[in-house]
Amino acid sequence: MPEIDENFVRIPNDIIPRQLADVFHRMIEGYDPERQRHFAQRALQYYDYRAVGARLADNIEALRLGYNK
């Protein structure tokens, strides 16, 4: 997901419970409120319905203009 992808923790489907617990412990130990606030702000700006609507409108207009080329 644009803007917040680098904040995701990817966990494989075949992880065993002990490994999953280790992932959770590392996440808790490395928690940084300022980093999370940063990603929350980026998500709010990018995924706000007005911003999404504006990008969608721009993409529709670009498609419309390209139809006659």
C-alpha positions, 0 to 999 in steps of 0.5 A: 500500500503506497505511503505505509507499506514499509511499516507492514510486518509480513508473516509467512502462512507456514509460520509456527506459533513459536516463530510468530511469538518471536515476531510479536516480541520483536515488534513490541520491543521495537515499538516507536510511537513517533514512527507510528505517528508518522505512518498514521499521518501519511495514511490519513493524508493519502487515504483521505476520501478527498485525496482518493477522489481527486486521484480517481478524478485525475485518472478518469480525466487522463483516460478520457483525454487518451480515448481520441489519440 
